[in-house]
């Protein structure tokens, strides 16, 4: 309770709240917003940022409900102004910032944001046009990064595809173009000189080794000779590269070829071992040369895709048609580069509250910290991670155990570093108001055995405490289905469909038992326990593969479902 009191009362501290599942973190956000209003902070100066539009709508609704019940002129005014308050996702907040300062951000006033379908359509069209330009001139004056036959050879030597593989790289760059701008070398490297003469010479020398004609080494030496012919100076770049790739793959996976007994008349075991050693050394040299080429290709393709993505990004800004990621990057750039804009926004938004922080990536944190720190702090000019929010201006809520958006650049290491970085004081909410004591006990026992602290990688386990109403806390059980063996399947290699059917039967059996025995559930509307109904029961599946078997069993049991 002390932590909850501090959230409401200590409005001049930078707080970092770790709130476990069902611990009332939305309530804590609402309570802090209300207290800020009652301490003369206008609702339009409070930016409450959450992860999804649905969560933002729920937060706004609950803030409205809390304000409308208060007999205070400040609360009445806040409720009237609530529709204009910056309560939403960080993308919507970034868009709000850019709308206030479009010229300073290098955007035309009245810019618009493309929806996902429009973005994909534009991207596909521009990619096709880009490929046409790349392949138009066999020897473009700008070198290999501008396309031509050399680029085609580079891409196709191990059968990569412009339309599949190169487009996949461009797509990844598209959603991370700020990192491309910072990390990818866009210059055109000099032509790759493919001189394999030293390798060919060593291969021919190895092939000159006399071997027993009926030994596996004889066939291996013949194969090495064929690779040497394919890698010769008259082969051309693409055939030579493919031969190099084939030779490296074959020789590095050949094992201990050769029979010692057959080598008695050909130098014996020592001669065989010497040949094996030479072949192993050759395989290493082939792989090293192949790695050199692949590193060159990686640089070239990175430059090709990087130029395409950044030129497309600049074009979107000029045209005033932005994608969602553009909003964050442009807002971050604006705050980093323009002191007057920082000063104005620092005055406009006096408090920032970040929800679902475990799913926040570093660029989103940077925007928040730049807004919450003093606008004239010198760290704005050289390293934003040295910025410290003005006390009371930044409030963060998250649960690291619920971090699931790594593919969207959510960074758990950044989450764990943040309290130290911004000098925040940590408070933890561990009282769970959602689940029964049995569920909490089982959850604590399971995750306490699985979660182990690792620096910048895994937070320590924080147990929850059941805190539902007394009459709603003690009912129910936790049962592990599938823990018992199916004796009739003992010794059989049952296929997946059989096991899914058995699993579905176990699940439906548990559901029919719950309904028949009238297991109690807590009705929040009536404030009492009542017998469960089919609509109270939720079945979660890891994939849709088990759905068909589950539906069959529910139909057979005449269970209503949807």
C-alpha positions in Angstrom: 0.0 0.0 0.0 2.9 2.3 0.6 3.9 2.2 -3.0 0.3 3.0 -4.1 0.2 5.9 -1.7 3.5 7.2 -3.1 2.1 7.1 -6.7 -0.7 9.4 -5.6 1.2 11.6 -3.2 4.8 12.0 -4.4 4.2 14.1 -7.5 7.7 15.6 -7.5 9.6 12.3 -7.9 10.7 10.4 -11.0 9.1 7.1 -10.3 9.6 3.7 -12.1 6.7 1.3 -11.2 7.0 -2.4 -11.7 3.4 -3.7 -11.6 2.8 -7.4 -11.9 -0.2 -8.9 -13.7 -3.5 -7.8 -12.2 -1.8 -5.4 -9.8 -3.8 -2.4 -10.8 -1.3 -0.5 -12.9 -4.0 1.3 -15.0 -5.6 2.3 -11.7 -2.3 3.7 -10.6 -2.0 5.8 -13.8 -5.5 7.1 -13.4 -4.9 8.0 -9.8 -1.7 9.9 -10.6 -3.4 11.8 -13.5 -6.2 12.9 -11.1 -3.8 14.0 -8.4 -1.8 16.0 -11.0 -5.0 17.8 -12.1 -5.9 18.5 -8.4 -2.4 20.0 -8.1 -3.0 22.5 -10.8 -1.6 20.7 -13.8 -3.9 21.1 -16.8 -5.1 17.8 -18.3 -3.8 19.0 -21.7 -0.3 19.3 -20.2 -0.3 15.6 -19.1 0.8 13.2 -21.8 -0.3 9.6 -20.8 1.2 7.2 -23.3 0.3 3.5 -23.7 1.0 0.8 -26.2 -2.2 0.3 -28.1 -5.2 2.4 -29.2 -7.5 0.1 -27.3 -5.6 0.6 -24.1 -5.5 4.4 -24.7 -9.3 4.5 -25.1 -9.7 2.5 -21.9 -7.3 4.8 -20.0 -9.2 7.9 -21.2 -12.5 6.4 -20.2 -11.3 5.6 -16.7 -9.7 9.0 -16.3 -13.1 10.6 -17.3 -14.9 8.5 -14.8 -12.5 9.4 -12.0 -12.7 13.1 -12.8 -16.5 13.3 -13.2 -17.0 12.1 -9.6 -15.0 14.9 -8.0 -16.6 18.2 -6.7 -13.6 20.3 -7.7 -13.5 23.0 -10.3 -10.1 21.8 -11.6 -11.5 18.3 -12.1 -14.6 19.7 -13.8 -12.4 21.7 -16.2 -10.2 18.7 -16.8 -13.2 16.5 -17.7 -14.4 19.2 -20.2 -10.9 19.3 -21.8 -10.2 15.6 -21.7 -10.9 15.1 -25.4 -8.0 17.4 -26.2 -5.6 15.7 -23.8 -2.6 13.8 -25.2 -3.7 10.3 -24.0 -2.8 7.8 -26.6 0.0 5.7 -28.2 3.5 7.1 -28.6 2.9 7.2 -32.4 -0.1 9.4 -31.9 1.8 11.6 -29.5 4.7 11.9 -31.9 2.3 12.9 -34.7 0.9 15.6 -32.4 4.4 17.0 -31.9 5.1 17.0 -35.6 1.8 18.6 -36.3 2.7 21.5 -34.0 6.1 22.0 -35.7 6.0 20.6 -39.2 8.3 23.2 -40.8 10.9 22.7 -38.1 10.7 18.9 -38.7 11.2 19.3 -42.4 7.6 18.3 -43.3 4.9 20.1 -45.2 2.0 21.3 -43.0 -0.9 19.0 -43.3 1.2 15.9 -43.8 -0.7 12.6 -43.5 0.1 9.1 -42.2 -0.3 6.2 -44.5 -2.1 3.2 -43.2 -0.5 -0.3 -43.3 -2.2 -1.2 -46.7 -1.1 2.0 -48.4 2.4 1.7 -47.0 2.8 -1.8 -48.4 1.3 -0.9 -51.8 3.7 2.1 -52.1 6.6 0.0 -51.1 5.9 -2.8 -53.6 5.4 -0.3 -56.4 8.6 1.6 -55.6 10.6 -1.7 -55.3 9.5 -2.8 -58.7 10.6 0.6 -60.1 13.9 0.4 -58.2 14.6 -3.1 -59.6 14.0 -1.8 -63.2 16.5 1.0 -62.6 19.1 -1.4 -61.1 18.9 -3.8 -64.1 18.5 -1.2 -66.8 22.2 -0.6 -67.5 24.7 -3.6 -67.5 27.6 -1.3 -66.5 26.2 1.8 -64.7 28.8 4.6 -64.2 28.2 4.6 -60.4 29.5 1.1 -60.0 28.1 -2.1 -58.5 25.8 -0.4 -56.0 23.9 1.2 -58.9 23.2 -2.2 -60.4 24.3 -3.9 -63.6 25.5 -7.3 -64.5 28.1 -7.4 -61.7 25.3 -7.0 -59.1 23.3 -9.7 -60.8 26.2 -12.1 -60.5 26.7 -11.1 -56.9 23.1 -11.8 -55.9 22.6 -14.9 -58.0 25.9 -16.8 -57.3 24.2 -19.0 -54.7 20.7 -18.5 -56.1 19.5 -15.6 -54.1 16.5 -13.7 -55.5 16.0 -10.0 -56.1 12.3 -10.4 -55.6 12.5 -12.6 -52.5 15.8 -12.3 -50.6 16.9 -8.8 -51.5 13.4 -7.5 -50.9 13.3 -9.1 -47.5 16.5 -7.2 -46.6 14.9 -3.9 -47.9 11.8 -4.6 -45.8 13.8 -5.1 -42.6 15.6 -1.8 -43.4 12.3 -0.1 -44.1 11.1 -0.6 -40.5 14.5 0.3 -39.0 15.6 3.1 -41.4 17.0 5.2 -38.5 19.5 2.4 -37.7 20.3 2.0 -41.4 21.1 5.8 -41.5 23.4 5.4 -38.5 25.1 2.0 -39.1 25.1 1.0 -42.8 27.9 2.1 -45.2 26.2 3.4 -48.3 29.3 4.0 -50.3 30.1 1.9 -53.3 33.1 -0.5 -52.7 35.7 -1.1 -55.3 35.1 -4.1 -57.6 35.7 -7.5 -56.1 38.8 -9.1 -57.6 38.2 -12.8 -57.8 41.6 -14.4 -58.1 41.5 -18.1 -57.2 44.8 -19.0 -58.8 46.5 -19.9 -55.5 43.7 -22.2 -54.6 43.5 -23.8 -58.0 47.3 -24.5 -57.8 47.0 -26.2 -54.4 44.0 -28.2 -55.7 46.0 -29.5 -58.7 49.0 -30.3 -56.4 46.7 -32.3 -54.2 45.2 -34.1 -57.2 48.7 -35.2 -58.2 48.9 -37.4 -55.1 48.9 -41.1 -56.2 46.0 -42.9 -54.6 44.7 -46.5 -54.7 42.3 -46.7 -57.6 39.6 -48.5 -55.6 39.9 -46.2 -52.6 37.3 -43.4 -51.8 40.2 -40.9 -51.9 40.6 -41.6 -55.7 37.0 -40.4 -56.3 37.6 -37.4 -54.0 40.8 -36.4 -55.8 38.9 -36.6 -59.1 36.2 -34.3 -57.7 38.8 -31.8 -56.5 40.2 -31.8 -60.0 36.8 -31.0 -61.4 36.4 -28.1 -59.0 39.8 -26.8 -60.0 38.8 -26.8 -63.7 35.6 -24.9 -62.8 37.5 -22.3 -60.8 40.1 -21.6 -63.5 40.7 -18.1 -64.9 38.6 -18.7 -68.0 35.5 -19.6 -66.1 34.0 -16.2 -65.5 33.0 -14.7 -62.1 29.7 -16.4 -61.5 30.7 -20.0 -62.5 33.9 -19.6 -60.5 32.1 -18.4 -57.4 29.6 -21.3 -57.6 32.5 -23.7 -58.0 34.2 -22.2 -55.0 31.0 -22.5 -53.0 30.5 -26.2 -54.1 34.2 -27.0 -53.3 34.1 -25.4 -49.9 30.9 -27.2 -49.0 32.1 -30.6 -50.2 35.6 -30.6 -48.7 34.5 -29.2 -45.4 32.0 -32.0 -44.8 33.9 -35.0 -46.2 35.0 -36.6 -43.0 38.0 -39.0 -42.8 37.9 -40.3 -46.4 40.2 -43.2 -47.3 40.9 -46.8 -46.1 44.2 -47.3 -44.4 44.5 -50.9 -45.5 44.3 -49.9 -49.2 47.1 -47.4 -48.8 49.8 -50.0 -47.8 51.3 -49.9 -51.3 50.8 -46.1 -51.7 52.9 -44.7 -48.8 50.9 -46.2 -46.0 49.0 -44.6 -43.2 51.3 -41.5 -43.1 50.7 -40.7 -46.7 46.9 -41.0 -46.2 47.0 -38.8 -43.2 49.1 -36.2 -44.9 46.6 -36.1 -47.8 43.7 -35.7 -45.4 45.5 -32.9 -43.6 46.2 -31.1 -46.9 42.5 -31.4 -47.9 41.4 -30.1 -44.5 43.7 -27.1 -44.8 42.4 -26.5 -48.4 38.8 -26.6 -47.1 39.6 -23.9 -44.5 41.2 -21.7 -47.2 38.2 -22.2 -49.5 35.8 -21.2 -46.7 38.0 -18.2 -45.8 37.9 -17.0 -49.4 34.2 -17.6 -49.6 33.7 -15.6 -46.4 35.7 -12.7 -47.9 33.3 -12.7 -50.9 30.2 -13.0 -48.7 31.4 -10.1 -46.6 31.8 -8.0 -49.8 28.4 -9.0 -51.0 26.9 -8.2 -47.6 28.4 -4.7 -47.8 27.2 -4.2 -51.4 23.6 -5.4 -50.8 23.5 -3.4 -47.6 24.4 -0.3 -49.5 21.9 -1.1 -52.3 19.0 -1.6 -49.9 20.0 1.2 -47.6 20.1 3.7 -50.5 16.7 2.6 -51.7 15.1 2.8 -48.2 16.7 6.2 -47.3 15.9 7.8 -50.6 12.3 6.5 -50.2 12.2 7.9 -46.7 13.4 11.3 -47.8 10.8 11.3 -50.6 8.0 10.5 -48.1 9.0 13.5 -46.0 9.0 15.8 -49.0 5.6 14.5 -50.2 4.1 14.6 -46.7 3.1 10.9 -46.7 4.6 9.3 -43.6 4.7 5.8 -42.2 4.3 5.0 -38.5 8.0 4.6 -37.9 8.7 7.9 -39.5 6.6 9.6 -36.8 8.9 8.4 -34.0 12.2 9.1 -35.9 11.1 12.5 -37.1 9.9 13.5 -33.6 13.1 12.3 -32.1 15.2 14.2 -34.6 13.2 17.3 -34.0 13.7 17.2 -30.3 17.4 16.5 -30.6 18.1 19.2 -33.1 16.0 22.2 -32.2 16.4 23.9 -28.8 13.5 26.3 -29.4 11.1 23.4 -30.1 12.4 21.5 -27.0 11.7 24.5 -24.9 8.2 25.0 -26.2 7.3 21.3 -25.8 8.8 21.2 -22.3 6.5 24.0 -21.4 3.4 22.5 -23.0 3.8 19.0 -21.6 4.6 19.2 -17.9 4.2 15.5 -17.0 4.7 12.3 -19.1 3.3 9.0 -18.0 4.5 5.9 -19.9 2.5 2.7 -19.6 3.5 -0.8 -20.8 7.1 0.3 -20.7 8.4 -3.3 -21.1 7.4 -3.0 -24.8 9.1 0.4 -25.4 12.1 0.6 -27.6 15.1 3.0 -27.1 13.8 5.6 -29.6 10.5 5.9 -27.6 12.4 6.3 -24.4 14.6 9.0 -25.9 11.6 11.0 -26.9 10.2 10.9 -23.4 13.5 11.7 -21.7 14.2 14.7 -24.1 10.8 16.1 -23.3 11.1 15.5 -19.5 14.7 16.8 -19.2 15.6 20.5 -19.0 15.5 21.8 -22.6 18.9 23.5 -22.2 20.7 20.5 -20.7 24.1 20.2 -22.7 23.5 16.4 -22.9 20.9 17.1 -25.7 23.9 17.9 -27.9 26.1 14.9 -27.4 24.5 11.9 -25.6 20.8 11.7 -24.7 21.5 8.8 -22.2 23.1 11.4 -19.9 19.9 13.4 -19.7 18.0 13.4 -16.3 14.3 14.2 -16.2 13.2 17.1 -14.1 11.8 15.5 -10.9 8.1 14.8 -11.2 8.0 15.1 -15.0 8.4 11.4 -15.9 6.4 8.4 -14.5 6.9 4.9 -15.9 4.9 1.7 -15.4 5.8 -1.7 -16.8 6.2 -5.4 -16.1 9.3 -7.0 -17.6 7.7 -10.5 -17.4 5.2 -9.4 -20.0 7.8 -8.1 -22.6 6.8 -9.9 -25.9 7.5 -7.3 -28.6 11.2 -7.9 -29.3 10.4 -8.1 -33.0 9.3 -4.4 -32.7 12.6 -3.4 -31.1 11.3 -3.8 -27.5 14.6 -4.1 -25.6 14.5 -5.7 -22.2 18.1 -4.7 -21.5 17.0 -1.0 -22.0 14.1 -1.6 -19.6 16.4 -2.9 -16.9 18.9 -0.1 -17.4 16.4 2.7 -17.4 15.9 3.3 -13.7 19.7 3.8 -13.3 19.9 5.9 -16.4 17.2 8.4 -15.5 17.9 8.2 -11.7 14.3 6.9 -11.1 13.1 5.5 -7.8 11.7 2.0 -8.1 8.4 1.0 -6.5 6.8 -2.4 -7.0 3.1 -3.3 -7.0 2.7 -7.0 -6.2 -0.9 -7.2 -4.9 -3.0 -9.1 -7.5 -6.7 -8.2 -7.5 -7.6 -10.4 -10.5 -7.0 -14.0 -9.6 -7.8 -16.4 -6.7 -5.2 -17.5 -4.2 -4.8 -20.9 -5.8 -4.0 -19.4 -9.2 -1.5 -17.0 -7.7 0.2 -19.7 -5.6 0.6 -21.9 -8.7 1.9 -19.1 -10.8 4.5 -18.1 -8.1 5.7 -21.6 -7.7 6.1 -22.2 -11.5 7.8 -18.9 -12.4 10.0 -18.9 -9.3 11.6 -22.1 -10.6 11.9 -20.8 -14.2 13.0 -17.2 -13.9 16.6 -16.5 -13.0 18.1 -13.1 -12.9 20.7 -12.2 -15.5 22.3 -8.8 -15.8 20.7 -6.7 -18.7 18.9 -9.8 -19.9 16.4 -11.2 -17.3 14.8 -9.4 -14.4 14.6 -11.2 -11.0 11.3 -13.0 -10.2 8.8 -10.9 -8.2 6.0 -13.0 -6.5 2.4 -11.8 -6.5 0.1 -11.7 -3.5 -3.6 -12.5 -3.8 -5.6 -9.5 -2.8 -9.1 -10.0 -4.1 -12.1 -9.5 -1.8 -12.1 -12.1 0.9 -15.2 -13.8 -0.4 -13.7 -14.0 -3.9 -10.3 -15.1 -3.1 -10.4 -18.7 -1.8 -12.4 -20.7 -4.4 -11.1 -22.7 -7.3 -8.1 -25.1 -8.1 -5.3 -25.4 -10.6 -5.1 -28.7 -12.4 -2.4 -29.9 -14.9 -4.1 -31.7 -17.8 -2.1 -34.3 -19.7 0.1 -35.2 -16.8 -1.2 -38.8 -16.7 -0.2 -41.4 -19.2 -2.6 -42.8 -21.8 -2.0 -46.5 -21.0 -3.6 -47.7 -24.2 -0.9 -45.8 -26.1 2.0 -47.3 -24.2 4.7 -48.5 -26.5 3.1 -47.0 -29.6 4.5 -44.1 -31.6 1.3 -42.1 -31.7 1.0 -39.5 -34.4 0.3 -35.9 -33.6 -3.4 -36.1 -34.6 -4.0 -38.9 -32.0 -2.4 -36.9 -29.3 -4.3 -33.8 -30.2 -7.6 -35.8 -30.0 -6.7 -37.1 -26.6 -5.7 -33.6 -25.4 -9.0 -32.2 -26.7 -11.0 -35.0 -24.9 -9.2 -34.1 -21.6 -9.9 -30.4 -22.0 -13.6 -30.9 -22.9 -13.9 -33.4 -20.0 -12.6 -30.7 -17.6 -15.2 -28.2 -19.1 -18.1 -30.5 -18.8 -17.1 -31.4 -15.2 -16.9 -27.7 -14.3 -20.4 -27.1 -15.7 -21.9 -30.2 -14.2 -20.4 -29.6 -10.7 -21.2 -25.8 -10.9 -17.7 -24.6 -10.1 -18.0 -21.1 -8.7 -16.8 -17.9 -10.4 -16.9 -14.4 -9.1 -19.4 -12.1 -10.8 -18.0 -8.6 -10.7 -21.3 -7.0 -11.7 -23.3 -8.7 -8.9 -20.4 -8.8 -6.4 -20.9 -12.5 -5.5 -20.0 -16.1 -6.4 -22.2 -17.9 -8.8 -22.1 -21.3 -10.7 -20.0 -21.0 -13.9 -21.5 -20.8 -17.4 -20.0 -21.8 -20.7 -19.3 -18.1 -21.4 -17.1 -17.9 -18.3 -14.7 -20.5 -19.7 -11.8 -19.6 -22.0 -9.6 -22.2 -23.8 -6.3 -20.8 -25.0 -4.3 -22.6 -27.8 -0.7 -22.1 -28.8 -1.6 -22.6 -32.4 -4.7 -23.4 -34.5 -3.6 -26.9 -35.1 -5.6 -28.3 -32.2 -8.7 -26.3 -33.0 -10.4 -29.0 -35.2 -10.0 -31.7 -32.7 -11.3 -29.5 -29.9 -14.3 -28.4 -31.9 -15.2 -32.1 -32.6 -15.1 -33.0 -28.9 -17.2 -29.9 -28.0 -19.8 -30.8 -30.6 -19.9 -34.4 -29.4 -20.4 -33.2 -25.8 -23.1 -30.7 -27.0 -21.2 -27.8 -25.5 -22.0 -24.3 -26.8 -18.9 -22.4 -28.0 -17.8 -19.6 -30.3 
